[in-house]
């Protein structure tokens, strides 16, 4: 898997703190087209979504879309262990605060994918 084609952003979510956001595709060309927002399962990584998008069966969709991959707090590449008193944000807080990512990237609508 080659991550050099992804652009990396860090967006601070009010209730959750900073999250890493990885953009796969050309956001400038596809911002108003089909945009997929992916959120991986806890204990997993956004790279599972990157690998899925890179599958040969996704080639046509990949050419016409952009994928925004969210790395949950503590699950980003090179993440350090969180302090023992750190609480993982609730799914409700994460979900409600993801709009901050869309606002910062000037994206009006997405198709959400999660596992």
C-alpha atoms as an extended CHARMM CRD file, in Angstrom:
* protein
*
       115  EXT
         1         1  UNK       CA              0.0000000000        0.0000000000        0.0000000000  PROA      1               0.0000000000
         2         2  UNK       CA              1.3870000000        3.3890000000       -1.0340000000  PROA      2               0.0000000000
         3         3  UNK       CA              0.2280000000        6.2560000000        1.1700000000  PROA      3               0.0000000000
         4         4  UNK       CA              2.2110000000        8.8850000000       -0.7420000000  PROA      4               0.0000000000
         5         5  UNK       CA             -0.8300000000        9.5460000000       -2.9520000000  PROA      5               0.0000000000
         6         6  UNK       CA             -2.8770000000       10.6040000000        0.0810000000  PROA      6               0.0000000000
         7         7  UNK       CA             -2.9370000000       14.1240000000        1.4540000000  PROA      7               0.0000000000
         8         8  UNK       CA             -2.9220000000       14.3220000000        5.2410000000  PROA      8               0.0000000000
         9         9  UNK       CA             -4.7690000000       16.9310000000        7.2960000000  PROA      9               0.0000000000
        10        10  UNK       CA             -5.3060000000       17.2570000000       11.0320000000  PROA      10              0.0000000000
        11        11  UNK       CA             -8.6740000000       18.6620000000       12.0410000000  PROA      11              0.0000000000
        12        12  UNK       CA             -9.5440000000       19.4420000000       15.6450000000  PROA      12              0.0000000000
        13        13  UNK       CA            -13.0140000000       18.3110000000       16.6210000000  PROA      13              0.0000000000
        14        14  UNK       CA            -14.5510000000       20.2800000000       19.4890000000  PROA      14              0.0000000000
        15        15  UNK       CA            -15.6500000000       17.2790000000       21.5570000000  PROA      15              0.0000000000
        16        16  UNK       CA            -12.9760000000       14.8030000000       20.4150000000  PROA      16              0.0000000000
        17        17  UNK       CA             -9.6840000000       16.6130000000       19.8880000000  PROA      17              0.0000000000
        18        18  UNK       CA             -7.4850000000       16.3190000000       16.7920000000  PROA      18              0.0000000000
        19        19  UNK       CA             -8.1800000000       13.6400000000       14.1920000000  PROA      19              0.0000000000
        20        20  UNK       CA             -6.1120000000       12.7290000000       11.1700000000  PROA      20              0.0000000000
        21        21  UNK       CA             -7.8940000000       12.9910000000        7.8500000000  PROA      21              0.0000000000
        22        22  UNK       CA             -6.4700000000       11.3430000000        4.7290000000  PROA      22              0.0000000000
        23        23  UNK       CA             -7.7420000000       12.3640000000        1.3040000000  PROA      23              0.0000000000
        24        24  UNK       CA             -7.5340000000        9.8020000000       -1.4890000000  PROA      24              0.0000000000
        25        25  UNK       CA             -8.2200000000       11.3790000000       -4.8800000000  PROA      25              0.0000000000
        26        26  UNK       CA             -8.3330000000       14.9250000000       -6.1950000000  PROA      26              0.0000000000
        27        27  UNK       CA            -10.5010000000       16.9610000000       -3.8470000000  PROA      27              0.0000000000
        28        28  UNK       CA            -10.2510000000       20.1100000000       -5.9650000000  PROA      28              0.0000000000
        29        29  UNK       CA            -11.7050000000       18.3350000000       -8.9980000000  PROA      29              0.0000000000
        30        30  UNK       CA            -14.2190000000       16.1360000000       -7.1590000000  PROA      30              0.0000000000
        31        31  UNK       CA            -15.3750000000       18.3660000000       -4.2640000000  PROA      31              0.0000000000
        32        32  UNK       CA            -18.8050000000       18.8070000000       -5.8680000000  PROA      32              0.0000000000
        33        33  UNK       CA            -18.9310000000       15.2610000000       -7.2280000000  PROA      33              0.0000000000
        34        34  UNK       CA            -19.1330000000       12.0060000000       -5.3230000000  PROA      34              0.0000000000
        35        35  UNK       CA            -17.3120000000       12.1950000000       -2.0050000000  PROA      35              0.0000000000
        36        36  UNK       CA            -17.1120000000        9.1980000000        0.3120000000  PROA      36              0.0000000000
        37        37  UNK       CA            -16.3620000000        9.6520000000        4.0050000000  PROA      37              0.0000000000
        38        38  UNK       CA            -14.9600000000        6.5100000000        5.6360000000  PROA      38              0.0000000000
        39        39  UNK       CA            -14.6280000000        5.7150000000        9.3190000000  PROA      39              0.0000000000
        40        40  UNK       CA            -12.8390000000        2.5360000000       10.3530000000  PROA      40              0.0000000000
        41        41  UNK       CA            -13.7120000000        0.2390000000       13.2220000000  PROA      41              0.0000000000
        42        42  UNK       CA            -12.0410000000        0.7170000000       16.6160000000  PROA      42              0.0000000000
        43        43  UNK       CA             -8.7920000000       -1.2340000000       16.7460000000  PROA      43              0.0000000000
        44        44  UNK       CA             -8.5210000000       -1.1150000000       12.9630000000  PROA      44              0.0000000000
        45        45  UNK       CA             -7.0210000000        1.5470000000       10.7250000000  PROA      45              0.0000000000
        46        46  UNK       CA             -8.0320000000        3.8240000000        7.8790000000  PROA      46              0.0000000000
        47        47  UNK       CA             -5.5750000000        1.8340000000        5.7690000000  PROA      47              0.0000000000
        48        48  UNK       CA             -8.1430000000       -0.9630000000        5.4290000000  PROA      48              0.0000000000
        49        49  UNK       CA            -10.3410000000        1.5370000000        3.5380000000  PROA      49              0.0000000000
        50        50  UNK       CA             -7.3860000000        2.6970000000        1.4340000000  PROA      50              0.0000000000
        51        51  UNK       CA             -6.6830000000       -0.8980000000        0.4360000000  PROA      51              0.0000000000
        52        52  UNK       CA            -10.3540000000       -1.4650000000       -0.4290000000  PROA      52              0.0000000000
        53        53  UNK       CA            -10.4420000000        1.6490000000       -2.6200000000  PROA      53              0.0000000000
        54        54  UNK       CA             -7.2530000000        0.5220000000       -4.4040000000  PROA      54              0.0000000000
        55        55  UNK       CA             -8.7510000000       -2.8520000000       -5.3240000000  PROA      55              0.0000000000
        56        56  UNK       CA             -9.0400000000       -3.3290000000       -9.0990000000  PROA      56              0.0000000000
        57        57  UNK       CA            -12.8260000000       -3.6590000000       -8.7770000000  PROA      57              0.0000000000
        58        58  UNK       CA            -12.9640000000       -0.0550000000       -7.5030000000  PROA      58              0.0000000000
        59        59  UNK       CA            -11.0040000000        1.4720000000      -10.4130000000  PROA      59              0.0000000000
        60        60  UNK       CA            -13.9610000000        3.1270000000      -12.1540000000  PROA      60              0.0000000000
        61        61  UNK       CA            -15.3820000000        4.5250000000       -8.9190000000  PROA      61              0.0000000000
        62        62  UNK       CA            -11.9270000000        5.7040000000       -7.8370000000  PROA      62              0.0000000000
        63        63  UNK       CA            -11.5340000000        7.7290000000      -11.0570000000  PROA      63              0.0000000000
        64        64  UNK       CA            -14.8360000000        9.5560000000      -10.5140000000  PROA      64              0.0000000000
        65        65  UNK       CA            -14.7680000000       10.0510000000       -6.7410000000  PROA      65              0.0000000000
        66        66  UNK       CA            -12.7480000000       11.2210000000       -3.7900000000  PROA      66              0.0000000000
        67        67  UNK       CA            -12.4450000000        9.3890000000       -0.4780000000  PROA      67              0.0000000000
        68        68  UNK       CA            -12.0280000000       11.1240000000        2.8600000000  PROA      68              0.0000000000
        69        69  UNK       CA            -10.6420000000        8.6570000000        5.4140000000  PROA      69              0.0000000000
        70        70  UNK       CA            -10.9420000000        9.4930000000        9.1080000000  PROA      70              0.0000000000
        71        71  UNK       CA             -8.3600000000        8.0180000000       11.4830000000  PROA      71              0.0000000000
        72        72  UNK       CA            -10.0230000000        7.7520000000       14.8730000000  PROA      72              0.0000000000
        73        73  UNK       CA             -8.1580000000        9.2990000000       17.8340000000  PROA      73              0.0000000000
        74        74  UNK       CA             -5.2940000000        7.0650000000       18.8900000000  PROA      74              0.0000000000
        75        75  UNK       CA             -5.5400000000        4.9980000000       15.6900000000  PROA      75              0.0000000000
        76        76  UNK       CA             -3.5900000000        7.2790000000       13.3510000000  PROA      76              0.0000000000
        77        77  UNK       CA             -0.2420000000        6.2610000000       11.8690000000  PROA      77              0.0000000000
        78        78  UNK       CA              2.5060000000        6.4400000000       14.4770000000  PROA      78              0.0000000000
        79        79  UNK       CA              0.0310000000        7.0270000000       17.3020000000  PROA      79              0.0000000000
        80        80  UNK       CA              1.4570000000        6.9350000000       20.7790000000  PROA      80              0.0000000000
        81        81  UNK       CA             -0.3400000000        5.2350000000       23.6390000000  PROA      81              0.0000000000
        82        82  UNK       CA             -2.8950000000        7.4950000000       25.2820000000  PROA      82              0.0000000000
        83        83  UNK       CA             -2.5850000000        8.2680000000       28.9910000000  PROA      83              0.0000000000
        84        84  UNK       CA             -4.4040000000        5.8840000000       31.3070000000  PROA      84              0.0000000000
        85        85  UNK       CA             -7.0070000000        8.5100000000       32.2140000000  PROA      85              0.0000000000
        86        86  UNK       CA             -7.8250000000        9.3360000000       28.5610000000  PROA      86              0.0000000000
        87        87  UNK       CA            -11.3830000000        8.5440000000       27.5140000000  PROA      87              0.0000000000
        88        88  UNK       CA            -12.1830000000        7.5760000000       23.9580000000  PROA      88              0.0000000000
        89        89  UNK       CA            -14.8310000000        9.9210000000       22.5010000000  PROA      89              0.0000000000
        90        90  UNK       CA            -18.3320000000        8.4910000000       22.2960000000  PROA      90              0.0000000000
        91        91  UNK       CA            -19.6750000000        7.4540000000       18.9000000000  PROA      91              0.0000000000
        92        92  UNK       CA            -22.2850000000       10.1790000000       19.2760000000  PROA      92              0.0000000000
        93        93  UNK       CA            -19.6190000000       12.8610000000       19.8160000000  PROA      93              0.0000000000
        94        94  UNK       CA            -17.5350000000       11.5580000000       16.9180000000  PROA      94              0.0000000000
        95        95  UNK       CA            -20.5320000000       11.4550000000       14.5960000000  PROA      95              0.0000000000
        96        96  UNK       CA            -21.8000000000       14.9030000000       15.5170000000  PROA      96              0.0000000000
        97        97  UNK       CA            -18.3600000000       16.4540000000       15.2170000000  PROA      97              0.0000000000
        98        98  UNK       CA            -17.4220000000       14.9790000000       11.8260000000  PROA      98              0.0000000000
        99        99  UNK       CA            -19.2170000000       17.9090000000       10.2170000000  PROA      99              0.0000000000
       100       100  UNK       CA            -16.1860000000       19.9710000000       11.2880000000  PROA      100             0.0000000000
       101       101  UNK       CA            -14.0590000000       17.9140000000        8.8810000000  PROA      101             0.0000000000
       102       102  UNK       CA            -16.5040000000       18.5730000000        6.0550000000  PROA      102             0.0000000000
       103       103  UNK       CA            -16.6420000000       22.2880000000        6.8520000000  PROA      103             0.0000000000
       104       104  UNK       CA            -12.8480000000       22.6010000000        6.9490000000  PROA      104             0.0000000000
       105       105  UNK       CA            -12.5460000000       20.8750000000        3.5490000000  PROA      105             0.0000000000
       106       106  UNK       CA            -15.5300000000       22.8130000000        2.1030000000  PROA      106             0.0000000000
       107       107  UNK       CA            -17.4970000000       19.6490000000        1.3320000000  PROA      107             0.0000000000
       108       108  UNK       CA            -21.2800000000       19.9630000000        1.3410000000  PROA      108             0.0000000000
       109       109  UNK       CA            -22.3430000000       16.3120000000        1.2170000000  PROA      109             0.0000000000
       110       110  UNK       CA            -20.8560000000       12.8510000000        1.4540000000  PROA      110             0.0000000000
       111       111  UNK       CA            -21.7310000000        9.2150000000        1.2780000000  PROA      111             0.0000000000
       112       112  UNK       CA            -20.7690000000        7.7490000000        4.6400000000  PROA      112             0.0000000000
       113       113  UNK       CA            -19.1040000000        4.3320000000        4.8980000000  PROA      113             0.0000000000
       114       114  UNK       CA            -18.1180000000        2.5880000000        8.1150000000  PROA      114             0.0000000000
       115       115  UNK       CA            -17.2410000000       -0.8200000000        9.4190000000  PROA      115             0.0000000000
